[in-house]
Amino acid sequence: MTRPGRARWAAAVLASGVTLAGCSGAAPPPDSSAGPSVAPSSTAEGTWWHPDADDVTSWQYQLTGPLAVVDADVYDLEPDAVTPAQVAALQAGGARVLCYVSVGSVEEWREDAGDLPDAVVGEPLEGWPDERWLDVRERDVLLDWVAPRLQRCAEAGFDGVELDNVDAYANDTGFPLTVADSEAYVRALVDAAHAEGLAVALKNAPELVEPLAAEVDLAVVEECVAEGSCGDYWALREAGLPVLAVEYGPVEGHCGAAQSAGLVLIGKDLDLGPERESCPAPRGDARPTP
């Protein structure tokens, strides 16, 4: 039986250009009567989405390829690859949508890549020769550069932003960066994003979890099962925040560890196209494995 409003939702999705297909054929859209929040999205300054871990049981991480609709409470998407109409169509189906922004690196293919002074651009990221680390100690310079990106995410109707590459302190950047440097930078970014009406997803950076658990709104975590670090994000789950985890490759054998740590886990290929594998939702009695 068709749920009320489902036909209207599908019509809006098709008009926006979204593909009604998941990784294994057509997937049902999220029920507009449920979803991660009953409150409408807002981009009013000082107002943003406050996700609750209990309301997020599935997610999709897609940065390449035509956007495909899957059964997900939260989407994390490349803003240059989707339109405001597509974002609105996903939200009409009950989902929330994150805007991917790398704030700790400069990607040479971006239009604003040449807007940064050479002095703040460091070494290439390992495995990503067209992307270079940034000197996060130069907060004023970087915030001026990131601000238009955050504004575009807000104007396109996104609910939140994924702050990528904030763990520069743990990498060979060409700069003597510390955890404290990254913490100060992320705090400033959180304030800037919240002022735009955007929720903030912390990306990786387990050393920043404890000091920023009360500042951020959720987290995106890569490969924590493979690295045995899922428990490092438990402070966010204790604060009632969703932790969205991704393992690159099959998730077979990983779901139990993710459930015990309260994570919402999916399996993806490294190209982050539309295909995914999903684990069952975290258990209500989740606790990190010692």
C-alpha positions in Angstrom: 0.0 0.0 0.0 1.3 3.4 -0.9 2.0 5.7 2.1 0.3 9.1 2.1 2.5 11.6 0.2 4.7 8.9 -1.3 3.6 9.6 -4.9 4.1 13.3 -4.5 7.6 12.7 -3.1 8.5 10.4 -6.0 7.3 12.9 -8.5 9.5 15.6 -6.9 12.5 13.4 -6.9 12.1 12.5 -10.5 11.7 16.1 -11.4 14.9 17.0 -9.6 16.9 14.4 -11.6 17.6 12.0 -8.7 17.9 8.4 -9.7 15.5 6.1 -7.9 17.9 3.3 -7.5 19.9 1.8 -4.7 22.9 -0.5 -4.8 20.7 -3.6 -5.4 17.9 -2.2 -7.6 15.2 0.2 -6.7 15.2 1.2 -3.0 12.2 2.6 -1.2 12.4 6.2 -0.2 12.5 7.1 3.5 9.0 7.5 5.0 8.2 11.2 5.1 6.1 10.6 8.3 9.3 9.4 10.1 13.0 10.0 9.7 15.7 11.6 11.8 13.7 14.6 12.9 10.2 16.0 12.8 11.4 19.6 12.8 11.8 21.2 9.4 15.2 22.3 8.2 16.2 25.8 9.1 19.0 28.0 7.9 18.1 30.9 10.2 21.3 32.2 11.9 21.8 30.4 15.2 19.4 27.6 14.4 20.5 24.3 13.1 19.7 20.6 13.0 20.4 18.8 16.3 20.4 15.1 15.4 19.7 12.4 18.0 21.5 9.1 17.7 18.3 7.1 18.3 16.7 8.7 15.2 19.6 7.8 12.8 19.7 4.1 11.9 21.0 4.3 8.3 23.0 6.6 6.1 24.6 7.0 2.7 28.0 8.4 1.8 28.2 9.4 -1.9 30.7 11.8 -3.4 30.8 10.5 -7.0 28.4 9.3 -9.7 24.7 10.3 -10.3 22.8 10.7 -7.0 20.8 7.6 -6.2 18.0 7.4 -3.6 18.5 4.7 -1.0 16.8 4.0 2.3 18.8 6.4 4.5 18.1 8.8 7.3 21.2 10.8 6.5 23.0 11.5 3.2 26.6 12.9 3.0 27.1 14.4 -0.5 29.5 16.3 -2.7 27.9 19.8 -3.0 29.2 20.4 -6.5 27.5 17.2 -7.7 23.9 17.9 -6.5 21.4 20.7 -7.0 19.3 22.4 -4.4 16.3 20.7 -5.9 17.9 17.3 -5.3 18.7 18.2 -1.7 15.1 19.4 -1.2 13.8 16.2 -2.7 15.8 14.0 -0.3 14.6 16.1 2.6 11.0 15.8 1.4 11.4 12.0 1.8 12.4 12.5 5.5 16.2 12.5 5.2 18.8 15.0 6.4 21.6 16.0 4.0 25.3 16.8 4.9 27.5 18.9 2.7 31.1 17.5 2.2 33.8 20.2 2.7 37.5 19.6 3.1 38.6 22.3 5.5 42.1 21.0 6.3 43.3 20.5 2.7 43.1 22.3 -0.6 41.9 20.3 -3.5 43.6 21.5 -6.7 40.5 20.9 -8.8 38.3 23.3 -6.9 37.5 26.7 -8.3 38.8 28.4 -5.1 42.0 26.4 -4.9 44.1 29.4 -6.1 42.6 31.8 -3.5 45.0 30.6 -0.7 48.5 32.1 -0.2 51.3 29.6 -0.9 52.5 30.0 2.7 49.6 28.1 4.1 49.8 25.2 1.6 51.8 22.2 2.7 52.6 18.6 1.7 50.3 16.4 -0.5 48.0 14.0 1.3 49.2 10.4 1.2 47.6 8.8 -1.8 46.0 12.0 -3.0 48.7 14.0 -5.0 46.2 16.7 -6.1 45.3 17.6 -2.5 47.6 19.4 0.0 47.4 20.0 3.7 46.8 23.4 5.1 48.4 25.3 8.0 45.5 25.3 10.4 47.4 27.7 12.7 46.5 30.4 10.2 42.9 30.4 11.3 41.9 33.8 10.0 43.2 33.1 6.5 41.5 29.7 6.3 38.2 30.9 7.8 38.0 33.6 5.2 38.5 30.9 2.5 36.1 28.4 4.0 33.3 30.8 4.8 32.0 31.1 1.2 31.9 27.2 1.0 29.8 27.1 4.2 27.5 29.8 2.8 27.0 27.9 -0.4 26.1 24.7 1.6 23.5 26.7 3.5 22.1 28.4 0.4 21.7 25.1 -1.3 19.6 23.9 1.6 21.9 21.4 3.3 21.2 20.5 6.9 24.8 20.2 8.0 28.4 20.0 6.9 31.1 17.3 7.1 34.4 18.8 8.1 37.0 16.7 6.4 40.8 16.5 7.1 40.8 18.0 10.5 43.4 15.5 11.8 46.4 17.3 10.2 48.3 16.9 13.5 48.5 13.1 12.8 49.9 13.5 9.3 53.0 14.7 7.5 51.8 18.2 6.6 55.0 20.2 6.3 54.0 22.2 9.3 54.6 21.5 13.1 50.9 21.1 13.9 49.5 20.0 17.2 46.2 18.6 18.5 45.6 22.0 20.1 46.1 23.7 16.7 43.4 21.5 15.2 41.1 21.9 18.1 41.2 25.7 17.9 40.6 25.6 14.2 37.6 23.2 14.4 36.1 25.3 17.2 36.2 28.3 15.0 34.7 26.3 12.1 31.9 25.0 14.3 30.9 28.6 15.2 31.0 29.6 11.6 28.9 26.7 10.4 26.4 27.1 13.2 26.0 30.7 12.3 25.0 29.6 8.8 22.4 27.2 10.3 24.4 24.1 9.6 25.0 21.2 11.9 28.6 20.0 12.1 29.9 16.5 11.6 33.4 15.9 13.0 35.4 13.7 10.7 37.8 11.1 12.2 40.2 12.9 14.6 39.7 10.8 17.7 41.9 13.1 19.8 39.3 15.9 19.2 36.3 13.9 20.4 36.6 14.5 24.1 37.2 18.3 23.9 34.6 18.9 21.2 31.8 16.4 22.1 29.7 19.3 23.4 30.4 21.5 20.4 29.8 19.2 17.4 26.5 17.6 16.4 27.5 14.2 15.0 30.6 12.4 13.5 31.7 10.7 10.4 34.3 8.0 11.0 36.4 6.0 8.5 37.8 2.5 9.0 37.5 2.4 12.8 36.6 -1.3 12.9 39.6 -2.2 10.8 41.8 0.1 13.0 40.2 -1.0 16.3 39.4 2.6 17.2 35.6 2.7 17.3 35.6 3.0 21.0 37.4 6.3 20.7 34.2 7.9 19.6 32.1 6.7 22.5 31.9 10.1 24.1 29.8 11.3 21.2 27.4 8.4 21.6 27.2 9.1 25.3 26.2 12.6 24.4 23.4 11.2 22.3 25.0 12.1 18.9 25.0 9.8 15.9 28.3 8.4 14.8 28.2 7.4 11.1 30.9 4.9 10.2 32.2 3.6 6.9 34.5 0.7 6.1 36.1 0.5 2.7 35.2 -2.9 1.4 32.7 -5.6 2.5 31.2 -5.1 6.0 30.9 -8.8 6.6 32.4 -9.5 10.0 32.4 -5.8 11.0 28.8 -5.3 12.0 29.0 -6.8 15.5 31.9 -4.4 16.4 30.0 -1.5 15.0 26.8 -2.3 16.8 28.6 -2.8 20.2 30.1 0.7 19.8 26.8 2.2 18.8 27.9 3.1 15.3 25.8 3.2 12.1 28.0 1.3 9.7 28.1 1.1 5.9 30.6 -0.5 3.5 31.7 1.5 0.5 34.2 1.4 -2.3 36.9 4.0 -2.1 35.4 6.0 -5.0 32.3 6.6 -2.8 29.9 6.0 -5.6 26.2 5.1 -5.0 26.8 1.4 -4.1 26.9 0.5 -0.4 26.4 -2.3 2.1 24.6 -1.6 5.4 24.7 -3.2 8.8 21.7 -3.5 11.1 21.0 -0.5 13.3 23.0 -0.2 16.6 21.6 -2.0 19.6 20.0 0.1 22.3 22.4 -1.4 24.9 25.4 -0.6 22.8 28.7 -0.2 24.7 32.2 0.0 23.2 34.2 -3.2 23.2 37.1 -2.8 25.7 
